[in-house]
Amino acid sequence: MSWRHVLSLSELLDAPDASGAAAAALLRGLGATDVRVNPVRGDGGETEFVRVAIPGTAGRSNGGTAPTLGICGRLGGLGARPQQIGFVSDGDGALVALSAAAKLLDMAARGDRLPGDVIVATHVDPDAPTRPHDPVPFMGSSVDMAVTNAYEVDPAMEAILSVDTTRGNRVCNHRGFAITPTIRQGWILRVSESLLDCVERTTGLLPVVMPITTQDITPYGDDIYHVNSIVQPATATTAPVVGVALTTVPAVAGSATGASDLQVVESAVRFVIEVAKDYGRGIARFHDEDEFDRLVARYGSLSHLQT
């Protein structure tokens, strides 16, 4: 179970002085040796990007062949101070990602090391701006999406789970989390059966799939509607990307406080960890590589949608 790590990260991030440096210190205390913190200032303020790598027994970092999973915690900010008091709904992307990193480090220290490397990246910003969005207000970001992708999407990631609070919509009305179809180089592919298996065993429920449209997989800044930033990593990589959406029944603003459901957060953490276990062992696949090649050969590249 991941409760201890969810609770400790929740306490650490739910504060006006939350910082990437404090998150990195917690991860180092659990045995992390490869942690980076990068403060970046943008038009909306400053944030700190945090990246931690957890090496696998047969991972690329050790000269092995097990593939590397990326986990990106997507958000505008942990808080919208001074407009809002406390941790906002949008912060759950970072909370899930950092809690998963903490649990994986704890597992490794106890002897349960995964075969493949896992790279976790997110950012920590307790006072991000807000902006209008339909049907409910969005959290903004201190930096633009291109900068976020540059710091969070690592070329070493061979597949990516992008975790994002996705409560501000009327197209996925479910308390819990949902996964998206796999996105790769402009293609919206079929939902991964092996990832659906992971959803079922971590939730004990039938899986829920988050609808994704072509608009959502185009880059931010193109003056086109996006449900949120959940699959924006797909605009900055050739690797397959699956979104992990934390959802609710009614539409809840990303800038709303008191909206984080730690039971849902913990189940999403367990899902991410189970995918990491199965992906590194070759059990979980984000897509069918041969079928993707046939699609591109027959219908052409859609990579222009990434630009």
N, C-alpha and C positions, 0 to 999 in steps of 0.2 A: 504494500500500500504506500501511497505517496503523501498521506495527510500531513505528516510532520514537516515535510518540505514545503508543501502548499501553505501551511500556517506560518512558517518562519519567513517565507518570501512575501506573503501577504502583509505581515507586520512590517517588514523592512520597506516595502514599496508604498504602503499607505501612510505617507508622511510628507510634509512640505519640504523636508531636506533629503528626500530620497535621491540616491545618486548611483551612477554606474560603478563608481569606485567602491561603494558599500556592497553592492551586489557582487562585484568581483572578489572582495575580501571574503564574503560568505562562501563563495565557490572554492576559493583557495583553501579555506579551512576544511573543506570536504575532500581535498586532495588534487584539485585542478592545478596543472603545471603550465597550461597554455591558455592564458586568459588575457584579453586585450581590452582596454577601455580607450575610446577615442572621443574626446569632447569636440563637438562641431557646432558652430554658430551659423544660423540662417536668418532669413528675414523675420521669422516669427519668434526668435529667441535662441536659446542654446539647449542642446540635448547631449547625452553621452551614449554612444554606441558600445555595446558589450558583446564580445565574441568569446566563446569558450569551446575548445576541442577536447573530446573525450576519446582517447585512442582505443582501438579494438585490438584483440589478440591477433587477428589476421588482416588488420586494416592497412590502407595505403601508407599510413605514417610509419608502419613497421615493415614495409616492403612486401606486404601481403596483397591478396587479390580480392578481399571482401570489399564490397562497394561502400561508399561514404554517403550517409544520410545527412541532409541539412534540415534544421528546424528553425524557422524564422518566426519570431513573435512580432506580429504586425500591430501597430497602433499609432495614433497621433500623439497621445500622451497619457500618463498615469493620472494626471489631474489637470484641472482647468482653472487653477488659482490665478487671480483672486475671485473670478466670477463664480466658481463652485468651491465648496468646502469638502475636501476629502478625495478618496479614490473614485475615479469615474469608471463607468462600464467599459470604456475603450481600453482600459489598462489590462484587461484579462489576457490579451495576446502575449504581453511581456510576462505576466504572472505564470501562464502555462509553460512558456518556453523556459524560463529560468527555473521553475520548479522541476521540470523534466530534467534539466541539466543537473540540478542538485541531486535528484534521485539516482540518475545514472552514475554520478561520481560516488555516491554512497554505496551503490551496488558494487562498483568496481573495487572500492576499498575493502569490501567484505569478501571479494573473490568472485563475484558474478560479473565478469567482464563480457561485453558483447564481442562478436567477431569483427564487425565493421566499425570504422571511425564514425563518430557523430559530431557534427559541428552545429552549435546553437548560437544564434545571433538575434539581438533585439536592441531596443534603445530605452533609456530611462529618462523621463522628462516629467517632473511633477507640476509644471505650470505651462502647459501647451495652450495655444489659442483655440477658439472654436470658430465654426463657420456654418452658414445656412445650408440646409440640405432637406430634400423632400423624401420621406414623410416626417422625419425628425432631424434636429440639428446634428451635424457631424462634429467630431473633434477635428481640429486642424492639426498642423504639425509645424514645429520650429524650422524644419528644413523641407525642401521639396523631395518628391518621390525618387528622382534620379539620384540624389545624394543618399537617401535611405537604401536604395538598391545597391549602390556602390559599396556601402559598408556592411550590408547584411547578406547579400547574395555572393557566396564564395565560389570561385571557379572549381574548387575541389568537391563541391556538392554534386553528387551524381543523381540525386532525386531530392525533392524538397517538399516538406510539409509546412504550409504557411498558415499559422494560427492567428485568427483575427476575430474579435467580437463582431458579430453580425446580427445584432438585435434590432437595428433600425430599418426594418423592411417589412413588407406584407406578403412576401413570396415564400418564406420558410417559417411557418407558424408552429414552433415546436420548442418545448423546454428541454434543453440539453445541448448537444452539438450535432452538427451535420458535416458531411464531407462533400466536396465538389467532384465533378468529373475531372479526370486528368487533363491538364493543359500542357501542350508542348509545341513551341515554335509556331504559334498561331492556330493550332488545331485544338478543338475541344473534343477529346476522345471519350470512349466509353468509361463508365465508372469501374474502378479496379475491384474485381471480385475478392481478391485477397485482402484488400483494405476493408471491404465490407465485412469480411470474416472478423477482422480485428475490432470493428465497431460492435458487432454482435456480442463478442465475448467480453468486452470491457463494459458494455452498458446493460447487457441482459435483455435488450430490446431489439426490435427490428430496426435496421439502419435507416437513417433519413439522409436524403441527398439534397444539397443546396443547389438551386438552379443557377446556372451561369450563362451569360449571353456573350455575344461577340463584343459588345460595348465594354464589358467588364475586363476583357483580356487585352484591350488597347491601353497604351500608357496614359497615366494621369497627365493633365495639362492639354488635352486635345479638344477641350470644350464639348465632351460627350459624357452622358450620364454613366456613372459607375455605381454599382450597389455598394461597394466600399473597396478597400485596397487589398482584399483577401488574396487575389491571384496576381497582384502586381509583380511579385518576383518572376513570374513567367515572362515578363517583358525584358528581363535582363539576363536570361540564361537559355542554353539549349537543353537543359535537363528537364525532365517531366516534373510538374508541380501539381500538388493537390492541396486545396484549401481545407482547413479545419475551422468551421464556423461555430462560434458559441451563440446559441439562438434562444429566443423566447417566443411565447405565444403572441402577445401584443408587440407593437413596435416600441422599442425603448431607445431613447437617444444615447449616443455614444458619450455625450457629456453629462449624462445623468449619474448621480451618486446613489449609493445604496443598492445598486443593481447587480453587483457581482454575487453569483451563487457558487459558493465554494464546493458544493457537491458536484456541480457541473464542471467546475475547473478541475477538480481532482479526477473525474472520469476522463476528461480530455487529456490530462497528464498521463494517465495509464494507457490510453489509446496510443499516444505518441510513442511511449516507451515500447509497447507491444509491436508497433510498426518497426521501430528501430531494431528490435530483436529479430524479427522475421526478415526484414530487408537485408540485413547483414549476413543472414544464413541462406539467402536465396529463396526463401519461402514466399515472401511478399514481392509482388511486382506492381509497379505503378501503371504499366501499360505493356502491350505486346509489341516488342521492337520490330519484329518481322512485318506485322500488319501496318505499323506506322510507316515503314519503308515503302510498302506497297501503296499506301495512300498518297505519299509524296510523289512516288514514281508515276502514278496514274493521274493525279489531280494537281500536282505542282506544289511548290512551297507556299506556305502562308506566313512566312517569317516577316513579311512587310507589316503585319499587324502588330509586331513587337516594336515598331518604330514610330 
